């Protein structure tokens, strides 16, 4: 009962819905025998031959294939390797030019990697974007049941469902270790940078490729089919993650550094996993995460683990008692046979009846597991009114006749055993007495279990999340970190967007259908966010925004740290740790900038149990229900301390012993205070790389921003943020801009335009200038300066009259420079920071004395030249 039947059904459906493997090109003739010796692959032709041979499932089994050189598949008729069960050693080499665009599913470089298959140290570049059903699409493998390690894919991937940078689906036996993805990936459902859907283990992987970071129009028009309740019928895009779109297994120490999701679009969007009912541990997200609802820095939606039990544990208890009885009988049977054949026969009969009872009980337990799905199936929606209700389901309709008959037979054989005890050899008396006592306990358990099975009452649910660590880690996020910004319409969280059960036909939760599915039929459930750290800017454009969790229907948040801004821009519920929720928040630290409408709190906007939390909060905006610990709380408050300028305690009231004020220094000196709590960290991220990290005090300012080298002529500009008042740790990003080519003076239209290569922060300064000994009609005179610029300026001077341009030289004299007319502008070149004068053209010679001097000198030179020439001519004429 520890593993719910719904998981098994999902596995069966995933396999039965995928069409069989198609032929991957012309079959080799004759069909090759399975290899037994190692095989080297040195060319594209070798690889194509290898791919065709792998149409036979036995061909690669147990064989080592080694890539000995980089190969290029561009222009070849390559079809994906159909089935691989051997070992493929990439040797660090690369396969280039992969292009998979034909219709189909289960596709990638390899279609299926079997449980025995291993792919190691292989790099792949190309495109995998099939048409048709386009399910299970991966860079290395469509479906992986084996092991893929130290591999990478760089390029473009696209499909409809289960699309991953390394594998479309990583199966229950699949392991993907130390792999990397870079490029772009898009899918409508289950899109992940490493695996679209993970049922196995992902360890030490890195994702630096954008996932659904563009507007996607679903290929299938949405409809409303009440009978199907299919997610595809009601949701446009869902389950999008930087590492895995959906996680039912383990994601361990993986890192995402790229943007995930698109604004206003997509449900269950996470920096690591879009939706997780498995275990996420030691992971980090550095990229921005954006979606519509249930959006988190690490996990978009965390699905709690559930253990269903309709007999209140009595069937499990009976199973244990029967097992003990069987053990006692096995121990006594041989000794009894050696001493008394009648006794041996009686004990043998008891053994047979016990086995029958255990078999009947196993059947009942399996049927009760099915009741989980019967409960979900009873949800019905009126197609006209949209009203949601529960269909009557008889949860007690399981026959116990077989179990009752077996236990009655066991009871009769126990009576026969009692009659033989008087003649039994003393050496067996202890064993037989133990059997008799155990039979009595079995009888008691039988009547208790049958009574419970016959009772149709559903039992109250128990949330185990706040207790000690459960006997597994399903439904948990542990030791993770996120520094990326998170933006959603509703349910935005620094670590997890929401904790709760998903109702695929009501992703907007307008019908509140989750209230029906999370009814008292669950005896126990578990969901926990433990030891996580979030430093991003968390924004819900509507409601429910939290530094760690946006919204939680149940579960626990333990020993987490949040230091970021949390905003519910147009709605309510903004919390430094949890925006809105039930469950328990315990032993956490929050240092946040908060804003929202109603229910704004340093630990929780509105919540239940808040224990031993420490908050240091600045509330930027709140209409009502605002507090340094909670906007409002309805459960247990105990041992919380707060500092900062937020309204006191809960809704402006300090509650002694529950939420008390403290000095900031007192909080910082406490045992367990996070190292980063004393100073905020501003991280500057350029092109996915950390340029600088600056620390500032709470409410402090940054003196200057770090510089980023130009990319050719392109310059880097940081996104705008309030660098003068910093109340939370944040990540600042930016982008490269092409430089401007023109600056202008302030007039409209401008009197001056200067052309060049200009960057952010540069401007044109125009200062009046008076030329020395200037006579004549001056059309314009000025000094032109562009700050931080060391090149000449190409100047456009707007003037309605023709003119000449004169520049001021180093000694103060004027020198005429060439210019040209361009419409209303006169164009010329001058040094940056230089001065010029523009004189009216027809008056320039008459009214400029310095021009007379120049003109007179030129006339004198011409006269002397003509005089000398005349003398030579006279002399030549006089010669004999």
C-alpha positions in Angstrom: 0.0 0.0 0.0 3.0 2.3 0.2 3.0 2.8 -3.5 -0.3 3.9 -5.0 -1.9 2.1 -7.9 -2.2 5.4 -9.8 1.5 5.4 -10.4 1.4 1.9 -11.8 -1.5 2.8 -14.1 0.5 5.8 -15.3 3.4 3.6 -16.2 1.1 1.2 -18.1 -0.6 4.0 -20.0 2.7 5.6 -20.9 3.8 2.4 -22.6 0.6 1.3 -24.2 -0.1 4.7 -25.8 3.3 4.9 -27.6 3.2 3.4 -31.1 5.6 0.6 -31.8 9.1 1.3 -33.2 9.0 2.1 -36.9 11.5 0.8 -39.3 14.6 3.0 -39.3 15.6 2.8 -42.9 16.3 0.0 -45.3 17.1 -3.3 -43.7 20.6 -4.6 -44.2 20.9 -7.7 -46.4 21.6 -10.2 -45.1 20.4 -9.4 -41.5 23.6 -9.2 -39.4 24.2 -11.6 -36.6 24.5 -10.2 -33.1 28.0 -8.8 -32.5 30.2 -10.5 -29.9 33.5 -8.5 -30.3 34.0 -4.8 -29.6 33.1 -2.6 -32.6 34.8 0.7 -33.6 32.8 3.5 -35.3 35.0 5.9 -37.2 32.7 7.5 -39.9 29.2 8.5 -40.7 28.9 5.4 -42.8 29.9 3.2 -39.8 27.3 4.9 -37.7 24.5 4.5 -40.2 25.3 0.8 -40.5 25.3 0.5 -36.7 21.9 2.2 -36.5 20.3 -0.1 -39.1 21.7 -3.2 -37.4 20.1 -2.1 -34.1 16.7 -2.8 -35.5 17.3 -6.3 -33.9 17.0 -6.0 -30.2 19.7 -8.6 -29.7 22.3 -7.1 -32.0 23.8 -4.7 -29.4 23.2 -6.7 -26.3 26.5 -7.1 -24.3 28.6 -5.5 -27.0 30.9 -2.4 -26.6 30.8 0.1 -29.5 33.5 2.8 -29.5 33.3 6.1 -31.4 36.9 6.8 -32.5 36.4 10.1 -34.2 34.0 13.1 -34.6 31.5 12.3 -37.3 29.1 14.5 -39.3 25.7 13.2 -40.2 24.8 16.3 -42.3 23.2 15.2 -45.6 23.0 11.5 -44.7 19.8 9.5 -44.6 20.2 8.8 -40.9 17.3 7.3 -38.9 17.5 7.2 -35.1 19.1 4.0 -33.6 15.9 1.9 -32.9 17.0 -0.2 -29.8 20.2 -0.2 -27.9 21.2 -2.7 -25.2 25.0 -2.5 -25.3 27.7 0.0 -24.2 28.4 3.0 -26.4 31.7 4.7 -25.6 31.8 8.2 -27.0 35.4 8.9 -25.9 34.5 12.6 -25.8 33.9 12.7 -29.5 31.0 14.6 -31.1 28.3 13.6 -33.5 27.4 16.6 -35.6 24.6 17.4 -38.0 21.9 15.3 -36.3 18.5 16.2 -37.9 15.4 14.2 -36.9 12.3 15.8 -38.4 10.2 12.9 -39.6 6.8 12.1 -38.0 7.0 9.8 -35.0 7.6 9.3 -31.3 10.3 7.8 -29.1 13.0 9.6 -31.1 16.4 11.2 -30.7 19.9 10.0 -31.6 18.7 6.7 -30.0 15.0 5.8 -29.8 15.1 3.4 -26.9 18.0 2.7 -24.5 17.3 -0.6 -22.8 17.9 -1.4 -19.2 21.2 -3.0 -20.0 22.2 -0.1 -22.2 25.0 2.4 -21.4 25.9 5.5 -23.3 29.0 7.3 -22.0 31.1 10.4 -22.9 29.3 11.4 -26.1 28.6 14.9 -27.4 25.8 15.6 -29.9 24.8 18.7 -31.9 21.8 19.1 -34.0 18.0 19.3 -34.2 15.3 16.8 -33.0 11.9 18.2 -33.9 9.6 15.4 -35.2 6.1 15.9 -36.6 3.1 13.7 -36.0 2.5 12.5 -32.4 5.9 13.8 -31.3 6.0 12.2 -27.9 9.1 11.1 -26.0 11.6 13.3 -27.8 15.2 13.6 -26.5 18.6 14.7 -27.7 20.3 11.4 -26.8 17.3 9.1 -26.3 13.5 9.1 -26.7 13.2 6.7 -23.8 16.0 5.7 -21.5 15.8 2.7 -19.2 19.5 2.3 -18.9 22.4 4.6 -18.0 23.5 7.8 -19.8 26.6 9.5 -18.3 28.9 12.4 -19.0 27.0 13.2 -22.3 25.8 16.5 -23.8 23.4 17.8 -26.3 23.5 21.2 -28.0 20.9 22.4 -30.3 17.1 22.6 -30.8 14.4 20.2 -29.6 10.6 20.4 -30.1 7.7 18.1 -29.6 4.3 17.8 -28.1 4.8 15.8 -24.9 7.7 14.4 -22.9 10.5 16.3 -24.5 14.0 16.5 -22.8 17.4 17.8 -23.6 18.9 14.4 -23.0 15.9 12.0 -22.8 12.2 12.4 -23.5 11.5 10.0 -20.6 13.9 8.6 -18.1 12.3 5.3 -17.0 12.1 3.7 -13.6 15.4 1.9 -14.1 17.0 4.9 -16.0 19.9 6.9 -14.7 21.2 10.1 -16.3 24.4 11.3 -14.6 26.7 14.3 -15.2 25.0 15.3 -18.5 24.5 18.7 -20.0 22.0 20.5 -22.3 22.5 23.8 -24.1 20.2 25.3 -26.7 16.4 25.7 -27.0 13.6 23.3 -26.2 9.8 23.6 -26.6 6.9 21.2 -25.8 3.3 21.5 -24.7 3.5 19.0 -21.8 6.4 17.6 -19.8 9.2 19.8 -21.1 12.6 19.6 -19.4 16.2 20.6 -20.0 17.4 17.1 -19.1 14.3 14.9 -19.2 10.7 15.6 -20.2 9.5 13.1 -17.6 11.7 11.5 -15.0 10.8 8.2 -13.3 14.3 7.2 -12.4 17.4 9.2 -11.2 18.9 12.4 -12.6 22.3 13.2 -10.9 24.8 16.0 -11.3 23.3 17.3 -14.6 23.4 20.9 -15.9 20.9 22.7 -18.0 21.8 25.9 -19.8 19.2 25.8 -22.5 16.0 27.8 -22.7 12.9 25.7 -22.0 9.6 27.0 -23.4 11.1 30.5 -23.4 8.9 31.6 -26.3 5.2 31.9 -27.0 3.8 28.4 -27.9 0.5 27.9 -29.6 -0.8 24.4 -28.8 -1.4 22.2 -31.9 -4.6 20.8 -30.5 -7.6 23.1 -30.0 -8.8 22.9 -26.4 -12.3 21.4 -25.8 -14.4 20.3 -22.8 -14.9 16.6 -22.7 -16.5 15.7 -19.4 -16.1 12.0 -20.0 -12.3 12.2 -20.6 -11.2 14.8 -18.1 -8.0 15.0 -20.1 -5.4 17.6 -19.3 -4.9 18.2 -23.0 -8.6 19.1 -23.3 -8.4 21.9 -20.7 -4.9 23.1 -20.4 -2.7 24.7 -23.0 0.8 24.1 -21.5 1.8 22.3 -18.4 4.7 20.7 -16.5 7.7 22.8 -17.7 11.1 22.5 -15.8 14.7 23.6 -16.3 15.8 20.0 -15.6 12.6 17.9 -15.7 9.1 18.7 -16.8 7.6 16.1 -14.4 9.5 14.2 -11.7 8.3 11.0 -10.2 11.7 9.8 -9.2 14.9 11.5 -7.9 16.6 14.6 -9.1 19.9 15.0 -7.2 22.4 17.9 -7.4 21.3 19.3 -10.8 21.7 22.9 -11.8 19.7 25.1 -14.2 21.0 28.4 -15.3 18.7 29.3 -18.2 15.3 31.0 -18.5 12.3 28.7 -18.1 8.7 29.5 -19.3 6.9 32.3 -20.9 4.9 35.2 -19.4 1.2 34.5 -18.6 1.5 31.0 -20.1 1.8 27.5 -18.6 0.9 25.6 -15.4 3.4 23.9 -13.1 6.6 25.7 -14.1 9.8 25.3 -12.1 13.5 26.1 -12.4 14.3 22.5 -11.7 11.0 20.5 -12.1 7.7 21.7 -13.3 5.7 19.1 -11.3 7.2 16.7 -8.7 5.7 13.9 -6.7 9.2 12.4 -6.2 12.3 13.7 -4.4 14.3 16.8 -5.4 17.5 17.3 -3.4 20.6 19.5 -3.5 19.6 21.3 -6.7 20.0 24.9 -7.8 18.3 27.2 -10.1 19.9 30.4 -11.4 17.5 31.3 -14.2 14.3 33.3 -14.3 11.1 31.3 -14.1 7.8 32.5 -15.6 4.4 31.0 -16.1 0.7 31.5 -15.3 0.0 29.5 -12.2 2.0 27.3 -9.8 5.4 28.7 -10.6 8.5 28.0 -8.4 12.2 28.7 -8.4 12.8 25.0 -7.9 9.5 23.1 -8.3 6.3 24.5 -9.8 3.9 22.2 -8.0 4.8 19.7 -5.3 2.4 16.8 -5.2 2.2 15.2 -1.7 2.8 11.5 -1.2 -0.4 9.8 0.0 -1.0 6.5 1.7 -4.6 5.4 1.3 -6.1 3.0 3.9 -9.9 2.4 4.2 -9.6 -0.2 7.1 -7.8 2.2 9.4 -4.7 0.0 9.4 -6.5 -3.2 10.6 -5.8 -5.1 7.4 -2.1 -4.4 7.7 -2.2 -5.5 11.3 -3.9 -8.7 10.4 -1.4 -9.4 7.7 1.4 -9.1 10.2 -0.2 -11.5 12.6 -0.7 -14.1 9.9 2.9 -13.8 8.9 4.0 -14.4 12.5 1.7 -17.4 12.7 3.2 -18.9 9.5 6.7 -18.5 10.9 5.8 -20.4 14.1 4.2 -23.2 12.2 7.2 -23.6 9.9 9.5 -23.9 12.9 7.3 -26.5 14.6 6.2 -28.7 11.7 9.3 -30.8 11.2 9.7 -31.6 14.9 6.1 -32.6 15.2 6.3 -34.9 12.2 9.2 -36.7 13.7 7.3 -37.4 16.9 3.6 -37.7 16.0 2.1 -38.0 12.5 -1.4 -36.8 13.7 0.2 -33.7 15.1 2.2 -33.1 11.9 -1.0 -33.4 9.8 -2.8 -31.0 12.0 -0.1 -28.4 11.9 0.2 -28.9 8.1 -3.5 -28.2 7.8 -3.0 -25.0 9.8 -0.2 -24.0 7.5 -2.4 -24.5 4.5 -5.2 -22.5 5.9 -2.8 -19.7 6.9 -1.5 -19.5 3.3 -5.0 -19.4 2.0 -5.9 -16.6 4.4 -2.8 -14.6 3.4 -3.6 -15.0 -0.3 -7.2 -13.8 0.3 -6.0 -10.8 2.4 -3.5 -9.8 -0.4 -6.4 -9.7 -2.8 -8.4 -7.4 -0.5 -5.4 -5.1 -0.1 -5.0 -4.8 -3.8 -8.7 -3.9 -4.2 -8.4 -1.3 -1.6 -5.5 0.3 -3.4 -7.8 0.6 -6.4 -10.2 2.7 -4.3 -7.9 5.6 -4.6 -8.8 5.8 -8.3 -12.4 5.0 -7.6 -12.5 8.1 -5.4 -11.0 10.3 -8.1 -13.4 8.8 -10.7 -16.4 9.8 -8.7 -15.8 13.5 -9.4 -18.3 14.7 -12.0 -19.0 18.0 -13.6 -22.3 19.1 -15.0 -21.6 19.9 -18.7 -24.2 22.7 -18.8 -23.8 24.4 -15.4 -20.2 23.4 -14.6 -21.3 22.4 -11.1 -18.9 19.9 -9.5 -20.2 17.0 -7.3 -19.4 13.5 -6.2 -20.8 10.4 -7.8 -21.9 7.7 -5.2 -19.2 5.1 -5.0 -19.5 2.0 -2.7 -16.1 1.8 -1.1 -17.1 -1.2 1.0 -18.1 -3.3 -1.9 -15.3 -5.8 -1.6 -16.1 -9.4 -0.7 -14.5 -10.8 2.5 -16.2 -14.2 2.1 -13.0 -16.0 1.0 -11.0 -14.5 3.9 -13.7 -15.3 6.4 -13.9 -18.9 5.2 -10.1 -19.3 5.4 -10.0 -17.9 8.9 -12.9 -20.1 10.0 -11.1 -23.1 8.7 -8.1 -22.0 10.6 -10.2 -21.6 13.7 -11.5 -25.2 13.4 -8.0 -26.6 12.9 -6.8 -24.7 16.0 -9.5 -26.5 18.0 -8.2 -29.8 16.7 -4.7 -28.8 17.7 -5.9 -28.1 21.3 -7.2 -31.7 21.6 -3.7 -33.1 20.7 -1.8 -31.0 23.1 -2.3 -33.4 26.0 -0.4 -36.2 24.3 2.3 -33.9 22.8 5.9 -34.5 23.8 7.0 -31.9 26.4 9.7 -30.5 24.0 7.0 -29.1 21.7 4.7 -27.7 24.3 6.3 -24.2 24.2 6.1 -24.0 20.4 2.5 -25.3 20.2 1.5 -22.9 23.0 2.9 -20.0 21.0 0.9 -21.2 17.9 -2.3 -21.3 20.0 -1.7 -17.8 21.4 -0.9 -16.4 17.9 -4.1 -18.0 16.6 -6.0 -16.2 19.2 -4.5 -12.9 18.1 -5.3 -13.7 14.5 -8.9 -14.3 15.4 -9.1 -11.0 17.2 -7.5 -9.2 14.2 -9.9 -11.0 11.8 -13.1 -9.7 13.5 -11.6 -6.2 13.8 -10.5 -6.1 10.2 -13.8 -7.4 8.8 -15.7 -4.9 10.9 -13.5 -2.1 9.5 -13.8 -3.3 5.9 -17.6 -3.4 6.2 -17.7 0.2 7.5 -18.1 2.6 4.6 -17.1 5.6 6.7 -14.0 7.4 5.5 -11.4 8.2 8.0 -9.8 11.6 8.9 -6.6 12.5 7.0 -3.4 12.9 8.9 -0.7 15.3 7.7 2.7 13.7 8.6 4.8 16.4 7.0 5.5 18.3 10.3 6.7 15.2 12.1 10.0 13.4 11.9 11.3 12.4 8.5 8.9 10.0 7.0 10.0 6.5 5.8 10.7 7.9 2.3 11.4 11.2 0.6 8.6 11.2 -2.0 6.9 14.5 -2.0 9.9 16.4 -0.7 12.3 19.2 -1.8 15.4 19.2 0.3 18.6 21.3 0.4 17.9 23.3 -2.8 18.6 26.9 -3.7 17.2 29.4 -6.2 18.4 32.9 -7.0 16.3 33.4 -10.2 13.3 35.7 -10.4 9.9 34.0 -10.3 6.9 35.5 -12.0 3.3 34.2 -12.2 -0.3 35.2 -12.2 -1.0 33.2 -9.0 1.0 30.9 -6.7 4.6 32.2 -7.1 7.2 30.8 -4.8 10.9 31.2 -4.4 11.3 27.4 -4.1 7.8 25.9 -4.7 4.9 27.5 -6.4 2.3 25.4 -4.7 1.9 22.3 -2.5 -1.3 20.3 -3.2 -3.1 17.9 -5.4 -3.6 18.6 -9.1 -7.0 18.5 -10.8 -6.1 18.5 -14.5 -9.5 19.7 -15.7 -9.5 22.6 -13.3 -6.0 24.0 -13.4 -7.3 27.5 -12.6 -9.0 26.0 -9.5 -12.1 27.9 -10.2 -14.3 25.0 -9.2 -12.3 24.2 -6.1 -12.3 20.6 -7.2 -9.3 19.9 -5.1 -11.5 20.0 -2.0 -13.1 16.8 -3.2 -10.0 14.9 -4.1 -8.2 15.7 -0.8 -11.1 14.4 1.2 -10.8 12.3 4.4 -10.2 9.2 2.3 -6.5 9.9 2.8 -5.3 8.5 6.1 -1.8 9.9 5.7 0.0 12.3 3.4 3.5 13.9 3.3 4.9 17.0 1.6 7.9 18.9 2.8 10.3 21.7 1.8 13.4 21.4 4.0 16.6 23.3 4.3 16.1 25.4 1.1 17.4 28.9 0.3 15.7 31.4 -2.0 17.2 34.8 -3.0 15.1 35.7 -6.0 12.5 38.4 -6.7 9.1 36.7 -6.4 6.1 38.3 -8.1 2.5 37.2 -8.4 0.8 39.6 -10.7 -2.4 38.7 -8.8 -2.3 36.7 -5.5 -0.3 34.2 -3.4 3.4 35.0 -3.5 5.9 33.6 -1.0 9.6 33.7 -0.5 9.7 29.9 -0.3 6.1 28.6 -1.2 3.4 30.6 -2.9 0.4 28.5 -1.8 0.2 25.3 0.3 -2.9 23.2 1.0 -0.9 21.0 3.4 2.7 20.0 4.3 5.6 21.6 6.1 8.3 24.2 5.4 11.3 23.5 7.7 14.6 25.3 8.3 14.4 27.4 5.1 15.9 30.8 4.4 14.4 33.5 2.2 16.0 36.9 1.3 14.2 38.4 -1.6 11.4 40.7 -2.6 7.9 39.2 -2.5 5.0 40.9 -4.3 1.3 40.3 -4.8 0.9 43.1 -7.3 -2.8 43.3 -7.8 -4.1 40.9 -5.1 -3.5 39.5 -1.7 -1.4 37.0 0.3 2.3 38.0 0.3 4.6 36.2 2.8 8.3 36.3 3.4 8.2 32.4 3.6 4.6 31.4 2.5 2.0 33.5 0.8 -1.1 31.5 1.7 -1.5 28.1 3.2 -2.3 25.5 5.8 0.4 23.2 7.2 3.4 24.1 9.3 6.2 26.7 8.9 9.0 26.0 11.4 12.5 27.1 12.2 12.8 29.4 9.1 14.5 32.8 8.5 13.1 35.5 6.2 14.5 38.9 5.3 12.2 40.3 2.8 10.7 43.3 1.0 7.0 42.8 0.9 4.0 44.3 -0.9 0.5 43.3 -1.5 -3.2 44.2 -0.8 -4.4 42.2 2.2 -2.6 39.5 4.2 1.0 40.6 4.1 3.4 39.0 6.6 7.1 38.5 7.3 6.7 34.7 7.6 3.2 34.0 6.2 0.6 36.2 4.5 -2.0 34.0 5.9 -1.2 30.6 7.5 -1.8 28.2 10.3 1.1 26.9 12.4 4.2 29.2 12.6 6.9 28.0 15.0 10.3 29.4 15.9 10.7 31.6 12.8 12.9 34.7 12.6 11.9 37.6 10.3 13.4 41.0 9.4 11.0 42.7 7.1 10.2 45.9 5.3 6.6 46.2 4.1 6.5 48.5 1.0 2.7 48.3 0.6 -0.3 46.7 2.4 -3.9 47.8 2.8 -4.8 45.7 5.8 -3.9 42.5 7.7 -0.1 43.2 7.8 2.4 41.9 10.3 6.1 41.3 10.8 5.3 37.6 11.4 1.9 37.1 9.8 -0.8 39.1 8.2 -3.1 36.6 9.8 -2.8 33.2 11.4 -5.4 30.7 12.5 -3.3 27.9 14.1 -0.4 27.7 16.6 2.1 30.5 16.9 5.1 29.8 19.1 8.6 31.3 19.7 8.7 33.7 16.7 10.9 36.8 16.7 10.9 39.7 14.4 12.9 42.9 13.6 12.6 45.7 11.0 10.0 48.4 10.4 7.0 46.2 9.5 3.8 46.3 11.6 4.1 44.3 14.7 3.6 40.6 15.1 0.2 39.4 13.6 -1.9 42.1 12.1 0.0 44.8 13.9 -0.1 43.1 17.4 2.8 41.6 19.2 1.8 38.4 21.1 4.0 37.5 24.0 5.6 34.1 23.6 4.1 33.7 20.2 5.7 36.6 18.2 7.9 39.0 20.0 10.0 42.0 18.8 13.8 41.7 18.9 16.8 43.9 18.0 18.4 43.1 14.6 21.7 42.4 16.4 20.0 40.0 18.7 18.7 38.0 15.7 22.1 38.0 14.0 23.8 36.7 17.1 21.5 33.8 17.5 22.6 30.2 16.9 21.7 29.1 13.4 21.5 32.6 11.9 22.3 32.3 8.2 25.7 33.8 7.2 24.0 35.8 4.5 21.4 37.2 6.9 23.6 40.0 8.2 24.1 41.5 4.8 22.2 41.3 1.6 23.7 40.0 -1.6 23.3 41.6 -5.0 24.4 39.2 -7.8 25.1 40.6 -11.2 24.5 38.0 -13.9 25.5 38.6 -17.6 24.9 36.0 -20.2 24.3 33.3 -17.5 27.7 34.0 -15.8 28.2 35.8 -12.5 30.0 39.0 -13.1 30.1 40.2 -9.5 28.5 39.8 -6.1 28.1 42.9 -3.9 27.0 42.9 -0.2 25.0 45.8 1.2 23.3 46.3 4.6 19.5 46.0 4.9 18.1 49.1 3.2 21.5 50.1 1.9 22.7 51.3 -1.5 25.2 50.4 -4.2 27.8 53.0 -5.1 28.4 51.7 -8.6 27.5 48.9 -10.9 30.1 46.4 -12.2 31.4 46.9 -15.8 31.0 44.4 -18.5 33.3 44.4 -21.6 31.8 45.4 -24.9 31.0 42.7 -27.5 32.4 44.4 -30.5 30.5 47.6 -30.8 27.6 46.3 -28.6 27.6 47.5 -25.0 26.1 45.9 -21.9 23.3 47.6 -19.9 22.0 46.4 -16.6 18.3 46.2 -16.1 16.8 49.0 -14.0 16.4 48.4 -10.3 16.4 50.6 -7.1 20.1 50.7 -6.3 19.5 53.3 -3.6 17.2 51.3 -1.3 17.9 47.6 -1.2 15.8 45.5 1.2 16.4 42.0 -0.2 19.0 39.9 -1.8 18.5 40.0 -5.6 19.9 39.1 -8.9 20.4 41.8 -11.5 20.5 40.9 -15.2 20.8 42.9 -18.4 21.6 42.6 -22.1 23.8 43.9 -24.8 22.6 46.8 -26.8 23.7 48.1 -30.2 25.3 51.5 -29.8 23.5 54.6 -31.0 24.7 56.5 -34.1 23.3 60.0 -33.4 23.2 62.4 -30.6 21.2 65.7 -30.7 21.0 69.0 -29.0 17.9 69.8 -27.0 15.9 71.9 -29.5 13.0 70.6 -31.5 13.9 70.2 -34.2 17.5 70.0 -33.0 20.0 72.6 -34.2 22.9 70.1 -34.0 23.1 66.4 -34.7 26.4 64.6 -34.2 27.1 61.2 -35.8 29.4 58.5 -34.4 29.3 55.3 -32.2 27.7 56.3 -28.9 27.0 54.3 -25.8 24.6 54.5 -22.9 25.4 57.6 -20.7 27.0 59.6 -23.5 25.4 62.9 -24.5 26.1 66.0 -26.5 26.9 69.2 -24.7 26.6 72.5 -26.7 28.3 75.6 -25.3 28.2 79.1 -26.8 31.5 80.2 -28.2 32.7 83.7 -29.4 35.4 83.6 -32.1 38.4 86.0 -31.6 38.3 89.2 -33.7 35.1 87.9 -35.4 33.7 90.2 -38.0 31.0 89.4 -40.4 27.6 87.7 -40.1 27.9 84.7 -37.8 25.2 82.1 -38.5 26.4 79.8 -35.6 29.3 79.4 -33.2 29.7 76.8 -30.5 31.9 74.3 -28.7 30.6 70.7 -29.1 31.5 67.9 -26.6 30.4 64.3 -26.2 31.5 62.9 -22.8 33.7 59.8 -22.7 34.3 59.9 -26.5 37.7 60.0 -28.2 36.8 60.1 -31.9 36.1 63.0 -34.3 32.5 64.2 -34.6 30.5 64.3 -37.8 28.3 67.4 -37.3 25.1 68.3 -38.9 24.3 72.0 -38.4 20.7 73.1 -39.2 20.8 76.4 -41.1 18.5 78.0 -43.7 21.3 80.0 -45.4 24.5 78.7 -47.0 27.7 79.2 -45.0 31.3 78.3 -44.5 32.8 76.4 -41.5 35.9 77.6 -39.7 37.5 75.6 -36.9 39.5 77.1 -34.0 43.1 75.9 -34.1 45.5 75.3 -31.1 46.8 78.8 -31.3 43.3 80.4 -31.6 43.5 81.1 -35.3 40.6 80.0 -37.5 41.0 77.5 -40.3 38.4 76.8 -42.9 37.3 73.2 -43.4 35.2 71.6 -46.2 31.5 71.1 -45.7 28.6 70.0 -47.7 24.9 70.7 -47.8 22.3 68.0 -47.0 18.8 69.4 -47.1 18.5 71.9 -44.3 21.8 70.7 -42.7 25.4 71.7 -43.3 27.6 68.6 -42.7 31.3 68.8 -41.6 33.8 67.0 -39.4 35.5 68.5 -36.3 37.4 67.2 -33.2 35.4 66.2 -30.2 35.5 69.2 -27.7 36.5 71.6 -30.5 34.9 75.0 -31.4 33.7 76.2 -34.8 32.0 79.2 -36.4 29.7 79.2 -39.4 29.8 82.4 -41.5 27.3 83.5 -44.1 28.8 82.5 -47.4 28.4 85.8 -49.5 29.7 88.1 -46.8 32.5 86.0 -45.5 35.3 87.6 -47.6 34.0 91.2 -47.2 33.5 91.1 -43.5 36.3 89.0 -42.2 39.5 91.1 -41.9 41.7 88.1 -41.4 40.4 87.0 -44.8 41.6 90.3 -46.4 45.1 89.6 -45.2 45.0 86.2 -46.6 43.5 87.5 -49.9 46.1 90.3 -50.2 49.0 87.9 -49.7 47.6 85.6 -52.4 47.2 88.6 -54.8 50.7 89.8 -54.1 52.1 86.3 -54.8 50.2 86.2 -58.1 51.5 89.7 -59.1 55.1 88.8 -58.4 54.7 85.6 -60.4 53.3 87.4 -63.4 56.0 90.1 -63.1 58.8 87.6 -63.1 57.3 85.8 -66.0 57.1 89.1 -68.0 60.8 89.8 -67.3 61.8 86.4 -68.7 59.7 87.0 -71.8 61.4 90.5 -72.4 64.8 89.0 -71.9 64.1 86.2 -74.3 62.8 88.6 -76.9 66.0 90.8 -76.8 68.4 87.9 -77.5 70.0 87.8 -80.9 
